[in-house]
Amino acid sequence: MSSEPARVGGCDTPTCDGDAETNTPNGYVCESCAAKIAVEYEQVREHDLEAGGGQA
């Protein structure tokens, strides 16, 4: 966890300085980071389905 104070309305992704717009499981993030998170979650879901670990 960073010792720097959070920027109000700022993206929770440590390497991003965009304005937060979307609440995700990874925090309150900008649109660009939210899209990246969505892709990552979809890839994990697809991998789990291929491995037989879930249902569509």
BELJOLIN-V629405 format. One record per pair of residues at least 24 apart in sequence whose ideal C-beta (glycine too) atoms are under 10 Angstrom apart, sorted by the first residue. I is the first residue (numbers start at 1). J is the second residue. D is the distance in Angstrom with one decimal. If there is no record, write none. Layout:
I|J|D  I|J|D
This chain:
13|37|8.7
